[in-house]
């Protein structure tokens, strides 16, 4: 039951983040929607999968995948944003 | 429940792939690539949990490392400005 709640909340986060990626006007706003909502939603889905069905041998791999996702997704988002800012995107005179 | 979450994640993956095709700038496409690969990894994890197949988890971990490496390398190339965008 708790795993279903966690997976449902995670799917809601992912859907909200996807709507934000499609609807926002600015590159940096879209990057924030992508990075924050993906990290929260996909992490919650993975935690729900770990909780699902008790302790099994699959859970170590899911834990490693969760650690990898939580470690690499903010680094990738920051790298994309830094690349765009260094190239002068969004710094034109308004 | 797992099948429904797979369908929802696949639907968001299709929407993100539309952003990958129609992104105004190159960084939008890079962001969409990163997001789509993350969704693919989690879809693989859900599939591994529903099929009780541990091999798919190893595939997902290796794919996550490689996609992270690709995103960081591409953004570093774009940051130097040596690539025509």
Backbone of each chain as nested JSON, in Angstrom:
{
  "chains": [
    {"id": "A", "residues": [
      {"number": 1, "name": "UNK", "atoms": {"N": [0.829, -1.207, 0.0], "CA": [0.0, 0.0, 0.0], "C": [0.86, 1.252, 0.0]}},
      {"number": 2, "name": "UNK", "atoms": {"N": [1.889, 1.278, 0.887], "CA": [2.744, 2.466, 0.939], "C": [3.567, 2.606, -0.334]}},
      {"number": 3, "name": "UNK", "atoms": {"N": [3.943, 1.454, -0.94], "CA": [4.705, 1.546, -2.176], "C": [3.848, 2.131, -3.295]}},
      {"number": 4, "name": "UNK", "atoms": {"N": [2.545, 1.799, -3.288], "CA": [1.675, 2.369, -4.325], "C": [1.513, 3.87, -4.147]}},
      {"number": 5, "name": "UNK", "atoms": {"N": [1.436, 4.305, -2.87], "CA": [1.329, 5.753, -2.626], "C": [2.592, 6.464, -3.098]}},
      {"number": 6, "name": "UNK", "atoms": {"N": [3.765, 5.866, -2.785], "CA": [5.032, 6.501, -3.182], "C": [5.161, 6.569, -4.701]}},
      {"number": 7, "name": "UNK", "atoms": {"N": [4.791, 5.46, -5.391], "CA": [4.91, 5.454, -6.848], "C": [3.92, 6.441, -7.472]}},
      {"number": 8, "name": "UNK", "atoms": {"N": [2.719, 6.543, -6.873], "CA": [1.741, 7.496, -7.397], "C": [2.197, 8.931, -7.234]}},
      {"number": 9, "name": "UNK", "atoms": {"N": [2.765, 9.272, -6.058], "CA": [3.265, 10.636, -5.856], "C": [4.422, 10.927, -6.811]}},
      {"number": 10, "name": "UNK", "atoms": {"N": [5.282, 9.932, -7.015], "CA": [6.398, 10.115, -7.943], "C": [5.937, 10.345, -9.36]}},
      {"number": 11, "name": "UNK", "atoms": {"N": [4.923, 9.587, -9.807], "CA": [4.393, 9.785, -11.161], "C": [3.756, 11.162, -11.288]}},
      {"number": 12, "name": "UNK", "atoms": {"N": [3.096, 11.648, -10.214], "CA": [2.513, 12.995, -10.259], "C": [3.608, 14.045, -10.405]}},
      {"number": 13, "name": "UNK", "atoms": {"N": [4.723, 13.871, -9.663], "CA": [5.846, 14.808, -9.791], "C": [6.396, 14.81, -11.213]}},
      {"number": 14, "name": "UNK", "atoms": {"N": [6.534, 13.605, -11.796], "CA": [7.102, 13.523, -13.143], "C": [6.18, 14.198, -14.156]}},
      {"number": 15, "name": "UNK", "atoms": {"N": [4.867, 14.006, -14.005], "CA": [3.921, 14.619, -14.947], "C": [3.947, 16.144, -14.803]}},
      {"number": 16, "name": "UNK", "atoms": {"N": [4.008, 16.642, -13.549], "CA": [4.057, 18.095, -13.345], "C": [5.341, 18.672, -13.943]}},
      {"number": 17, "name": "UNK", "atoms": {"N": [6.456, 17.965, -13.769], "CA": [7.71, 18.433, -14.352], "C": [7.688, 18.442, -15.861]}},
      {"number": 18, "name": "UNK", "atoms": {"N": [7.018, 17.448, -16.466], "CA": [6.925, 17.422, -17.923], "C": [6.065, 18.576, -18.441]}},
      {"number": 19, "name": "UNK", "atoms": {"N": [4.968, 18.861, -17.731], "CA": [4.134, 20.013, -18.11], "C": [4.948, 21.304, -18.005]}},
      {"number": 20, "name": "UNK", "atoms": {"N": [5.76, 21.421, -16.948], "CA": [6.609, 22.586, -16.809], "C": [7.631, 22.691, -17.919]}},
      {"number": 21, "name": "UNK", "atoms": {"N": [8.215, 21.565, -18.337], "CA": [9.169, 21.592, -19.446], "C": [8.522, 22.02, -20.743]}},
      {"number": 22, "name": "UNK", "atoms": {"N": [7.241, 21.725, -20.922], "CA": [6.583, 22.118, -22.168], "C": [6.057, 23.544, -22.109]}},
      {"number": 23, "name": "UNK", "atoms": {"N": [5.697, 24.047, -20.953], "CA": [4.952, 25.307, -20.886], "C": [5.813, 26.522, -20.569]}},
      {"number": 24, "name": "UNK", "atoms": {"N": [6.976, 26.336, -19.914], "CA": [7.749, 27.499, -19.513], "C": [8.373, 28.19, -20.71]}},
      {"number": 25, "name": "UNK", "atoms": {"N": [8.617, 29.516, -20.575], "CA": [9.076, 30.327, -21.699], "C": [10.586, 30.362, -21.809]}},
      {"number": 26, "name": "UNK", "atoms": {"N": [11.278, 30.235, -20.658], "CA": [12.711, 30.501, -20.62], "C": [13.481, 29.189, -20.515]}},
      {"number": 27, "name": "UNK", "atoms": {"N": [14.718, 29.208, -21.0], "CA": [15.541, 27.997, -20.913], "C": [15.832, 27.639, -19.459]}},
      {"number": 28, "name": "UNK", "atoms": {"N": [16.135, 28.647, -18.636], "CA": [16.51, 28.349, -17.258], "C": [15.313, 27.877, -16.441]}},
      {"number": 29, "name": "UNK", "atoms": {"N": [14.125, 28.408, -16.753], "CA": [12.922, 27.911, -16.079], "C": [12.671, 26.462, -16.442]}},
      {"number": 30, "name": "UNK", "atoms": {"N": [12.849, 26.146, -17.729], "CA": [12.66, 24.744, -18.148], "C": [13.689, 23.837, -17.498]}},
      {"number": 31, "name": "UNK", "atoms": {"N": [14.938, 24.345, -17.354], "CA": [15.975, 23.536, -16.695], "C": [15.612, 23.277, -15.24]}},
      {"number": 32, "name": "UNK", "atoms": {"N": [15.047, 24.289, -14.58], "CA": [14.688, 24.082, -13.18], "C": [13.542, 23.076, -13.067]}},
      {"number": 33, "name": "UNK", "atoms": {"N": [12.541, 23.19, -13.973], "CA": [11.432, 22.235, -13.944], "C": [11.941, 20.821, -14.185]}},
      {"number": 34, "name": "UNK", "atoms": {"N": [12.866, 20.684, -15.15], "CA": [13.415, 19.368, -15.465], "C": [14.199, 18.794, -14.288]}},
      {"number": 35, "name": "UNK", "atoms": {"N": [15.133, 19.611, -13.749], "CA": [16.027, 19.072, -12.733], "C": [15.332, 18.73, -11.434]}},
      {"number": 36, "name": "UNK", "atoms": {"N": [14.567, 19.681, -10.911], "CA": [13.973, 19.476, -9.587], "C": [12.886, 18.4, -9.628]}},
      {"number": 37, "name": "UNK", "atoms": {"N": [11.945, 18.54, -10.589], "CA": [10.812, 17.609, -10.591], "C": [11.242, 16.205, -10.988]}},
      {"number": 38, "name": "UNK", "atoms": {"N": [12.223, 16.089, -11.897], "CA": [12.689, 14.755, -12.268], "C": [13.367, 14.065, -11.099]}},
      {"number": 39, "name": "UNK", "atoms": {"N": [14.217, 14.85, -10.389], "CA": [14.928, 14.24, -9.275], "C": [13.956, 13.759, -8.204]}},
      {"number": 40, "name": "UNK", "atoms": {"N": [12.966, 14.612, -7.856], "CA": [12.01, 14.219, -6.824], "C": [11.138, 13.062, -7.298]}},
      {"number": 41, "name": "UNK", "atoms": {"N": [10.575, 13.177, -8.513], "CA": [9.619, 12.175, -8.966], "C": [10.245, 10.823, -9.23]}},
      {"number": 42, "name": "UNK", "atoms": {"N": [11.374, 10.814, -9.963], "CA": [11.985, 9.521, -10.275], "C": [12.578, 8.885, -9.024]}},
      {"number": 43, "name": "UNK", "atoms": {"N": [13.102, 9.733, -8.102], "CA": [13.58, 9.189, -6.834], "C": [12.459, 8.559, -6.023]}},
      {"number": 44, "name": "UNK", "atoms": {"N": [11.286, 9.2, -6.024], "CA": [10.157, 8.631, -5.28], "C": [9.683, 7.328, -5.916]}},
      {"number": 45, "name": "UNK", "atoms": {"N": [9.698, 7.26, -7.257], "CA": [9.302, 6.007, -7.915], "C": [10.27, 4.888, -7.538]}},
      {"number": 46, "name": "UNK", "atoms": {"N": [11.585, 5.218, -7.5], "CA": [12.568, 4.183, -7.147], "C": [12.429, 3.756, -5.687]}},
      {"number": 47, "name": "UNK", "atoms": {"N": [12.147, 4.715, -4.776], "CA": [11.937, 4.343, -3.366], "C": [10.699, 3.456, -3.236]}},
      {"number": 48, "name": "UNK", "atoms": {"N": [9.641, 3.783, -4.007], "CA": [8.45, 2.936, -3.991], "C": [8.726, 1.533, -4.502]}},
      {"number": 49, "name": "UNK", "atoms": {"N": [9.607, 1.414, -5.512], "CA": [9.97, 0.083, -6.006], "C": [10.768, -0.694, -4.968]}},
      {"number": 50, "name": "UNK", "atoms": {"N": [11.612, 0.025, -4.18], "CA": [12.369, -0.666, -3.133], "C": [11.415, -1.187, -2.06]}},
      {"number": 51, "name": "UNK", "atoms": {"N": [10.411, -0.35, -1.69], "CA": [9.458, -0.754, -0.655], "C": [8.556, -1.879, -1.162]}},
      {"number": 52, "name": "UNK", "atoms": {"N": [8.304, -1.899, -2.467], "CA": [7.352, -2.841, -3.055], "C": [7.78, -4.3, -2.853]}},
      {"number": 53, "name": "UNK", "atoms": {"N": [6.897, -5.074, -2.277], "CA": [7.122, -6.512, -2.184], "C": [8.132, -6.961, -1.15]}},
      {"number": 54, "name": "UNK", "atoms": {"N": [8.383, -6.134, -0.14], "CA": [9.309, -6.561, 0.893], "C": [10.759, -6.524, 0.448]}},
      {"number": 55, "name": "UNK", "atoms": {"N": [11.615, -7.113, 1.264], "CA": [13.049, -7.118, 0.958], "C": [13.368, -8.25, -0.014]}},
      {"number": 56, "name": "UNK", "atoms": {"N": [13.957, -7.933, -1.128], "CA": [14.338, -8.958, -2.094], "C": [15.743, -8.664, -2.597]}},
      {"number": 57, "name": "UNK", "atoms": {"N": [16.266, -9.561, -3.415], "CA": [17.639, -9.4, -3.9], "C": [17.742, -8.288, -4.921]}},
      {"number": 58, "name": "UNK", "atoms": {"N": [16.586, -7.828, -5.443], "CA": [16.591, -6.762, -6.426], "C": [16.877, -5.402, -5.798]}},
      {"number": 59, "name": "UNK", "atoms": {"N": [16.74, -5.302, -4.458], "CA": [16.741, -3.99, -3.835], "C": [18.115, -3.343, -3.812]}},
      {"number": 60, "name": "UNK", "atoms": {"N": [19.182, -4.151, -3.788], "CA": [20.523, -3.547, -3.809], "C": [20.763, -2.834, -5.126]}},
      {"number": 61, "name": "UNK", "atoms": {"N": [20.322, -3.447, -6.218], "CA": [20.468, -2.787, -7.518], "C": [19.632, -1.531, -7.613]}},
      {"number": 62, "name": "UNK", "atoms": {"N": [18.413, -1.58, -7.065], "CA": [17.563, -0.386, -7.082], "C": [18.163, 0.722, -6.228]}},
      {"number": 63, "name": "UNK", "atoms": {"N": [18.798, 0.338, -5.105], "CA": [19.453, 1.332, -4.24], "C": [20.639, 1.972, -4.961]}},
      {"number": 64, "name": "UNK", "atoms": {"N": [21.414, 1.146, -5.678], "CA": [22.539, 1.691, -6.45], "C": [22.039, 2.627, -7.544]}},
      {"number": 65, "name": "UNK", "atoms": {"N": [20.93, 2.264, -8.187], "CA": [20.363, 3.107, -9.235], "C": [19.867, 4.426, -8.665]}},
      {"number": 66, "name": "UNK", "atoms": {"N": [19.269, 4.37, -7.465], "CA": [18.794, 5.597, -6.804], "C": [19.969, 6.507, -6.464]}},
      {"number": 67, "name": "UNK", "atoms": {"N": [21.052, 5.917, -5.933], "CA": [22.23, 6.725, -5.596], "C": [22.826, 7.352, -6.852]}},
      {"number": 68, "name": "UNK", "atoms": {"N": [22.88, 6.569, -7.936], "CA": [23.427, 7.094, -9.195], "C": [22.586, 8.241, -9.711]}},
      {"number": 69, "name": "UNK", "atoms": {"N": [21.262, 8.086, -9.66], "CA": [20.359, 9.129, -10.178], "C": [20.464, 10.392, -9.34]}},
      {"number": 70, "name": "UNK", "atoms": {"N": [20.474, 10.238, -7.998], "CA": [20.543, 11.413, -7.13], "C": [21.892, 12.096, -7.232]}},
      {"number": 71, "name": "UNK", "atoms": {"N": [22.937, 11.35, -7.634], "CA": [24.267, 11.945, -7.738], "C": [24.454, 12.648, -9.076]}},
      {"number": 72, "name": "UNK", "atoms": {"N": [23.968, 12.047, -10.174], "CA": [24.326, 12.56, -11.495], "C": [23.352, 13.585, -12.05]}},
      {"number": 73, "name": "UNK", "atoms": {"N": [22.065, 13.529, -11.66], "CA": [21.103, 14.428, -12.298], "C": [21.343, 15.9, -11.959]}},
      {"number": 74, "name": "UNK", "atoms": {"N": [21.631, 16.277, -10.699], "CA": [21.943, 17.686, -10.451], "C": [23.227, 18.142, -11.13]}},
      {"number": 75, "name": "UNK", "atoms": {"N": [24.218, 17.233, -11.23], "CA": [25.472, 17.62, -11.884], "C": [25.228, 17.905, -13.356]}},
      {"number": 76, "name": "UNK", "atoms": {"N": [24.425, 17.065, -14.011], "CA": [24.142, 17.261, -15.44], "C": [23.357, 18.545, -15.66]}},
      {"number": 77, "name": "UNK", "atoms": {"N": [22.355, 18.809, -14.812], "CA": [21.563, 20.029, -14.966], "C": [22.42, 21.273, -14.749]}},
      {"number": 78, "name": "UNK", "atoms": {"N": [23.276, 21.232, -13.738], "CA": [24.16, 22.363, -13.478], "C": [25.138, 22.567, -14.632]}},
      {"number": 79, "name": "UNK", "atoms": {"N": [25.61, 21.474, -15.21], "CA": [26.563, 21.585, -16.308], "C": [25.91, 22.218, -17.534]}},
      {"number": 80, "name": "UNK", "atoms": {"N": [24.646, 21.827, -17.816], "CA": [23.936, 22.42, -18.958], "C": [23.698, 23.91, -18.708]}},
      {"number": 81, "name": "UNK", "atoms": {"N": [23.273, 24.27, -17.489], "CA": [22.988, 25.674, -17.182], "C": [24.255, 26.516, -17.228]}},
      {"number": 82, "name": "UNK", "atoms": {"N": [25.367, 25.959, -16.725], "CA": [26.622, 26.705, -16.758], "C": [27.112, 26.902, -18.184]}},
      {"number": 83, "name": "UNK", "atoms": {"N": [26.906, 25.858, -19.014], "CA": [27.3, 25.977, -20.417], "C": [26.497, 27.06, -21.12]}},
      {"number": 84, "name": "UNK", "atoms": {"N": [25.181, 27.102, -20.888], "CA": [24.347, 28.118, -21.529], "C": [24.698, 29.509, -21.025]}},
      {"number": 85, "name": "UNK", "atoms": {"N": [24.993, 29.642, -19.726], "CA": [25.303, 30.966, -19.167], "C": [26.664, 31.454, -19.653]}},
      {"number": 86, "name": "UNK", "atoms": {"N": [27.633, 30.543, -19.787], "CA": [28.944, 30.938, -20.267], "C": [28.891, 31.409, -21.712]}},
      {"number": 87, "name": "UNK", "atoms": {"N": [28.033, 30.776, -22.497], "CA": [27.896, 31.175, -23.893], "C": [27.041, 32.425, -24.055]}},
      {"number": 88, "name": "UNK", "atoms": {"N": [26.569, 33.029, -22.947], "CA": [25.855, 34.291, -23.042], "C": [24.385, 34.161, -23.314]}},
      {"number": 89, "name": "UNK", "atoms": {"N": [23.819, 32.973, -23.127], "CA": [22.383, 32.817, -23.367], "C": [21.591, 33.493, -22.247]}},
      {"number": 90, "name": "UNK", "atoms": {"N": [20.642, 34.353, -22.609], "CA": [19.807, 35.009, -21.62], "C": [20.434, 36.224, -20.987]}},
      {"number": 91, "name": "UNK", "atoms": {"N": [21.617, 36.658, -21.47], "CA": [22.248, 37.838, -20.905], "C": [22.204, 39.025, -21.855]}},
      {"number": 92, "name": "UNK", "atoms": {"N": [21.358, 38.947, -22.896], "CA": [21.249, 40.071, -23.813], "C": [20.553, 41.231, -23.105]}},
      {"number": 93, "name": "UNK", "atoms": {"N": [20.755, 42.44, -23.645], "CA": [20.124, 43.637, -23.058], "C": [18.618, 43.564, -23.222]}},
      {"number": 94, "name": "UNK", "atoms": {"N": [17.927, 43.801, -22.098], "CA": [16.475, 43.692, -22.152], "C": [15.855, 45.079, -22.226]}}
    ]},
    {"id": "B", "residues": [
      {"number": 1, "name": "UNK", "atoms": {"N": [-0.74, -1.739, -10.793], "CA": [-0.139, -0.485, -10.352], "C": [1.173, -0.216, -11.076]}},
      {"number": 2, "name": "UNK", "atoms": {"N": [2.025, -1.262, -11.179], "CA": [3.295, -1.071, -11.87], "C": [3.076, -0.836, -13.354]}},
      {"number": 3, "name": "UNK", "atoms": {"N": [2.073, -1.516, -13.931], "CA": [1.792, -1.322, -15.356], "C": [1.285, 0.094, -15.622]}},
      {"number": 4, "name": "UNK", "atoms": {"N": [0.443, 0.606, -14.72], "CA": [-0.067, 1.971, -14.894], "C": [1.062, 2.995, -14.813]}},
      {"number": 5, "name": "UNK", "atoms": {"N": [2.005, 2.784, -13.869], "CA": [3.118, 3.732, -13.772], "C": [4.028, 3.629, -14.989]}},
      {"number": 6, "name": "UNK", "atoms": {"N": [4.174, 2.416, -15.549], "CA": [4.958, 2.291, -16.778], "C": [4.325, 3.083, -17.917]}},
      {"number": 7, "name": "UNK", "atoms": {"N": [2.992, 2.981, -18.034], "CA": [2.301, 3.699, -19.114], "C": [2.443, 5.207, -18.944]}},
      {"number": 8, "name": "UNK", "atoms": {"N": [2.304, 5.693, -17.686], "CA": [2.423, 7.132, -17.438], "C": [3.834, 7.635, -17.744]}},
      {"number": 9, "name": "UNK", "atoms": {"N": [4.842, 6.861, -17.3], "CA": [6.222, 7.288, -17.562], "C": [6.521, 7.259, -19.049]}},
      {"number": 10, "name": "UNK", "atoms": {"N": [5.969, 6.287, -19.774], "CA": [6.203, 6.241, -21.216], "C": [5.519, 7.409, -21.922]}},
      {"number": 11, "name": "UNK", "atoms": {"N": [4.343, 7.82, -21.416], "CA": [3.667, 8.981, -22.006], "C": [4.499, 10.249, -21.793]}},
      {"number": 12, "name": "UNK", "atoms": {"N": [5.048, 10.448, -20.571], "CA": [5.899, 11.623, -20.349], "C": [7.185, 11.541, -21.173]}},
      {"number": 13, "name": "UNK", "atoms": {"N": [7.662, 10.314, -21.405], "CA": [8.85, 10.156, -22.254], "C": [8.56, 10.628, -23.676]}},
      {"number": 14, "name": "UNK", "atoms": {"N": [7.361, 10.334, -24.188], "CA": [6.994, 10.784, -25.535], "C": [6.924, 12.309, -25.595]}},
      {"number": 15, "name": "UNK", "atoms": {"N": [6.377, 12.933, -24.535], "CA": [6.29, 14.396, -24.509], "C": [7.683, 15.02, -24.481]}},
      {"number": 16, "name": "UNK", "atoms": {"N": [8.583, 14.414, -23.683], "CA": [9.95, 14.929, -23.6], "C": [10.674, 14.765, -24.939]}},
      {"number": 17, "name": "UNK", "atoms": {"N": [10.376, 13.683, -25.653], "CA": [10.997, 13.502, -26.971], "C": [10.499, 14.559, -27.955]}},
      {"number": 18, "name": "UNK", "atoms": {"N": [9.269, 15.043, -27.767], "CA": [8.818, 16.158, -28.593], "C": [9.647, 17.402, -28.308]}},
      {"number": 19, "name": "UNK", "atoms": {"N": [9.984, 17.651, -27.031], "CA": [10.848, 18.783, -26.702], "C": [12.246, 18.588, -27.295]}},
      {"number": 20, "name": "UNK", "atoms": {"N": [12.683, 17.34, -27.348], "CA": [13.995, 17.055, -27.96], "C": [14.002, 17.425, -29.44]}},
      {"number": 21, "name": "UNK", "atoms": {"N": [12.884, 17.181, -30.139], "CA": [12.828, 17.514, -31.563], "C": [12.618, 18.999, -31.785]}},
      {"number": 22, "name": "UNK", "atoms": {"N": [11.821, 19.655, -30.925], "CA": [11.363, 21.011, -31.208], "C": [12.032, 22.055, -30.33]}},
      {"number": 23, "name": "UNK", "atoms": {"N": [13.117, 21.681, -29.598], "CA": [13.721, 22.649, -28.706], "C": [14.28, 23.837, -29.454]}},
      {"number": 24, "name": "UNK", "atoms": {"N": [14.049, 25.065, -28.953], "CA": [14.553, 26.236, -29.684], "C": [16.082, 26.309, -29.7]}},
      {"number": 25, "name": "UNK", "atoms": {"N": [16.713, 25.988, -28.563], "CA": [18.175, 26.066, -28.503], "C": [18.755, 24.667, -28.348]}},
      {"number": 26, "name": "UNK", "atoms": {"N": [20.084, 24.611, -28.486], "CA": [20.757, 23.322, -28.334], "C": [20.694, 22.82, -26.898]}},
      {"number": 27, "name": "UNK", "atoms": {"N": [20.686, 23.77, -25.941], "CA": [20.66, 23.35, -24.53], "C": [19.313, 22.763, -24.155]}},
      {"number": 28, "name": "UNK", "atoms": {"N": [18.252, 23.22, -24.84], "CA": [16.946, 22.593, -24.633], "C": [16.974, 21.136, -25.071]}},
      {"number": 29, "name": "UNK", "atoms": {"N": [17.615, 20.89, -26.21], "CA": [17.712, 19.504, -26.693], "C": [18.54, 18.653, -25.744]}},
      {"number": 30, "name": "UNK", "atoms": {"N": [19.617, 19.26, -25.2], "CA": [20.471, 18.521, -24.26], "C": [19.711, 18.193, -22.979]}},
      {"number": 31, "name": "UNK", "atoms": {"N": [18.935, 19.18, -22.489], "CA": [18.114, 18.956, -21.301], "C": [17.083, 17.865, -21.555]}},
      {"number": 32, "name": "UNK", "atoms": {"N": [16.469, 17.885, -22.747], "CA": [15.461, 16.881, -23.065], "C": [16.097, 15.498, -23.183]}},
      {"number": 33, "name": "UNK", "atoms": {"N": [17.345, 15.447, -23.704], "CA": [18.04, 14.162, -23.793], "C": [18.332, 13.594, -22.409]}},
      {"number": 34, "name": "UNK", "atoms": {"N": [18.779, 14.48, -21.521], "CA": [19.059, 14.049, -20.139], "C": [17.784, 13.541, -19.464]}},
      {"number": 35, "name": "UNK", "atoms": {"N": [16.711, 14.296, -19.632], "CA": [15.451, 13.933, -18.989], "C": [14.886, 12.632, -19.568]}},
      {"number": 36, "name": "UNK", "atoms": {"N": [14.992, 12.484, -20.892], "CA": [14.463, 11.266, -21.521], "C": [15.256, 10.041, -21.104]}},
      {"number": 37, "name": "UNK", "atoms": {"N": [16.591, 10.198, -20.956], "CA": [17.376, 9.031, -20.544], "C": [17.078, 8.67, -19.091]}},
      {"number": 38, "name": "UNK", "atoms": {"N": [16.808, 9.699, -18.245], "CA": [16.43, 9.377, -16.862], "C": [15.113, 8.624, -16.809]}},
      {"number": 39, "name": "UNK", "atoms": {"N": [14.154, 9.068, -17.629], "CA": [12.877, 8.357, -17.667], "C": [13.052, 6.931, -18.183]}},
      {"number": 40, "name": "UNK", "atoms": {"N": [13.93, 6.758, -19.165], "CA": [14.182, 5.413, -19.676], "C": [14.778, 4.503, -18.616]}},
      {"number": 41, "name": "UNK", "atoms": {"N": [15.69, 5.083, -17.801], "CA": [16.298, 4.297, -16.721], "C": [15.238, 3.843, -15.727]}},
      {"number": 42, "name": "UNK", "atoms": {"N": [14.326, 4.77, -15.358], "CA": [13.323, 4.394, -14.358], "C": [12.3, 3.428, -14.949]}},
      {"number": 43, "name": "UNK", "atoms": {"N": [11.994, 3.569, -16.249], "CA": [11.092, 2.591, -16.879], "C": [11.727, 1.201, -16.852]}},
      {"number": 44, "name": "UNK", "atoms": {"N": [13.047, 1.153, -17.111], "CA": [13.75, -0.129, -17.021], "C": [13.697, -0.698, -15.616]}},
      {"number": 45, "name": "UNK", "atoms": {"N": [13.816, 0.187, -14.588], "CA": [13.77, -0.294, -13.21], "C": [12.386, -0.84, -12.86]}},
      {"number": 46, "name": "UNK", "atoms": {"N": [11.338, -0.15, -13.316], "CA": [9.979, -0.628, -13.037], "C": [9.74, -1.968, -13.726]}},
      {"number": 47, "name": "UNK", "atoms": {"N": [10.257, -2.077, -14.962], "CA": [10.115, -3.327, -15.707], "C": [10.862, -4.459, -15.009]}},
      {"number": 48, "name": "UNK", "atoms": {"N": [12.065, -4.154, -14.484], "CA": [12.832, -5.176, -13.769], "C": [12.107, -5.619, -12.506]}},
      {"number": 49, "name": "UNK", "atoms": {"N": [11.435, -4.677, -11.816], "CA": [10.721, -5.054, -10.593], "C": [9.457, -5.846, -10.914]}},
      {"number": 50, "name": "UNK", "atoms": {"N": [8.806, -5.527, -12.041], "CA": [7.556, -6.231, -12.332], "C": [7.806, -7.59, -12.971]}},
      {"number": 51, "name": "UNK", "atoms": {"N": [8.925, -7.738, -13.696], "CA": [9.23, -9.029, -14.324], "C": [10.128, -9.907, -13.471]}},
      {"number": 52, "name": "UNK", "atoms": {"N": [10.639, -9.363, -12.307], "CA": [11.599, -10.075, -11.452], "C": [12.84, -10.465, -12.242]}},
      {"number": 53, "name": "UNK", "atoms": {"N": [13.347, -9.502, -12.977], "CA": [14.481, -9.761, -13.878], "C": [15.649, -8.875, -13.449]}},
      {"number": 54, "name": "UNK", "atoms": {"N": [16.652, -9.406, -12.718], "CA": [17.731, -8.552, -12.207], "C": [18.682, -8.039, -13.291]}},
      {"number": 55, "name": "UNK", "atoms": {"N": [18.662, -8.655, -14.467], "CA": [19.597, -8.256, -15.523], "C": [19.281, -6.852, -16.024]}},
      {"number": 56, "name": "UNK", "atoms": {"N": [17.987, -6.489, -16.037], "CA": [17.603, -5.168, -16.536], "C": [18.14, -4.047, -15.655]}},
      {"number": 57, "name": "UNK", "atoms": {"N": [18.346, -4.342, -14.366], "CA": [18.882, -3.313, -13.476], "C": [20.329, -2.988, -13.824]}},
      {"number": 58, "name": "UNK", "atoms": {"N": [21.107, -4.01, -14.176], "CA": [22.491, -3.765, -14.589], "C": [22.53, -2.947, -15.869]}},
      {"number": 59, "name": "UNK", "atoms": {"N": [21.626, -3.28, -16.81], "CA": [21.535, -2.494, -18.044], "C": [21.206, -1.039, -17.721]}},
      {"number": 60, "name": "UNK", "atoms": {"N": [20.287, -0.832, -16.766], "CA": [19.879, 0.536, -16.412], "C": [21.025, 1.303, -15.776]}},
      {"number": 61, "name": "UNK", "atoms": {"N": [21.813, 0.644, -14.91], "CA": [22.926, 1.342, -14.245], "C": [23.982, 1.752, -15.26]}},
      {"number": 62, "name": "UNK", "atoms": {"N": [24.326, 0.829, -16.176], "CA": [25.344, 1.149, -17.18], "C": [24.839, 2.249, -18.119]}},
      {"number": 63, "name": "UNK", "atoms": {"N": [23.552, 2.192, -18.485], "CA": [22.996, 3.221, -19.352], "C": [22.984, 4.58, -18.662]}},
      {"number": 64, "name": "UNK", "atoms": {"N": [22.727, 4.596, -17.357], "CA": [22.754, 5.851, -16.626], "C": [24.132, 6.475, -16.601]}},
      {"number": 65, "name": "UNK", "atoms": {"N": [25.158, 5.668, -16.35], "CA": [26.525, 6.195, -16.357], "C": [26.889, 6.758, -17.72]}},
      {"number": 66, "name": "UNK", "atoms": {"N": [26.549, 6.022, -18.787], "CA": [26.95, 6.462, -20.131], "C": [26.202, 7.72, -20.556]}},
      {"number": 67, "name": "UNK", "atoms": {"N": [24.907, 7.817, -20.202], "CA": [24.161, 9.01, -20.611], "C": [24.63, 10.238, -19.836]}},
      {"number": 68, "name": "UNK", "atoms": {"N": [24.997, 10.04, -18.553], "CA": [25.55, 11.156, -17.781], "C": [26.861, 11.645, -18.387]}},
      {"number": 69, "name": "UNK", "atoms": {"N": [27.709, 10.68, -18.779], "CA": [28.975, 11.055, -19.41], "C": [28.736, 11.82, -20.709]}},
      {"number": 70, "name": "UNK", "atoms": {"N": [27.77, 11.358, -21.505], "CA": [27.484, 12.032, -22.777], "C": [26.968, 13.438, -22.582]}},
      {"number": 71, "name": "UNK", "atoms": {"N": [26.086, 13.634, -21.598], "CA": [25.518, 14.966, -21.36], "C": [26.599, 15.929, -20.901]}},
      {"number": 72, "name": "UNK", "atoms": {"N": [27.458, 15.47, -19.973], "CA": [28.492, 16.369, -19.453], "C": [29.503, 16.719, -20.54]}},
      {"number": 73, "name": "UNK", "atoms": {"N": [29.887, 15.74, -21.364], "CA": [30.862, 16.009, -22.416], "C": [30.275, 16.965, -23.458]}},
      {"number": 74, "name": "UNK", "atoms": {"N": [29.01, 16.763, -23.846], "CA": [28.393, 17.643, -24.837], "C": [28.242, 19.061, -24.297]}},
      {"number": 75, "name": "UNK", "atoms": {"N": [27.891, 19.208, -23.013], "CA": [27.738, 20.562, -22.481], "C": [29.103, 21.241, -22.347]}},
      {"number": 76, "name": "UNK", "atoms": {"N": [30.152, 20.474, -22.065], "CA": [31.49, 21.079, -22.022], "C": [31.936, 21.547, -23.406]}},
      {"number": 77, "name": "UNK", "atoms": {"N": [31.621, 20.757, -24.452], "CA": [31.957, 21.184, -25.813], "C": [31.213, 22.451, -26.176]}},
      {"number": 78, "name": "UNK", "atoms": {"N": [29.913, 22.531, -25.809], "CA": [29.125, 23.725, -26.109], "C": [29.626, 24.922, -25.307]}},
      {"number": 79, "name": "UNK", "atoms": {"N": [30.149, 24.661, -24.098], "CA": [30.625, 25.758, -23.262], "C": [31.862, 26.401, -23.861]}},
      {"number": 80, "name": "UNK", "atoms": {"N": [32.71, 25.592, -24.483], "CA": [33.898, 26.165, -25.106], "C": [33.577, 26.95, -26.363]}},
      {"number": 81, "name": "UNK", "atoms": {"N": [32.433, 26.682, -26.964], "CA": [32.05, 27.421, -28.155], "C": [32.756, 26.971, -29.407]}},
      {"number": 82, "name": "UNK", "atoms": {"N": [33.309, 25.756, -29.414], "CA": [34.014, 25.285, -30.603], "C": [33.104, 24.535, -31.556]}},
      {"number": 83, "name": "UNK", "atoms": {"N": [31.85, 24.325, -31.128], "CA": [30.926, 23.555, -31.953], "C": [29.896, 24.508, -32.523]}},
      {"number": 84, "name": "UNK", "atoms": {"N": [29.602, 24.335, -33.796], "CA": [28.562, 25.169, -34.403], "C": [27.209, 24.76, -33.853]}},
      {"number": 85, "name": "UNK", "atoms": {"N": [26.495, 25.731, -33.301], "CA": [25.179, 25.427, -32.782], "C": [24.144, 26.119, -33.636]}}
    ]}
  ]
}
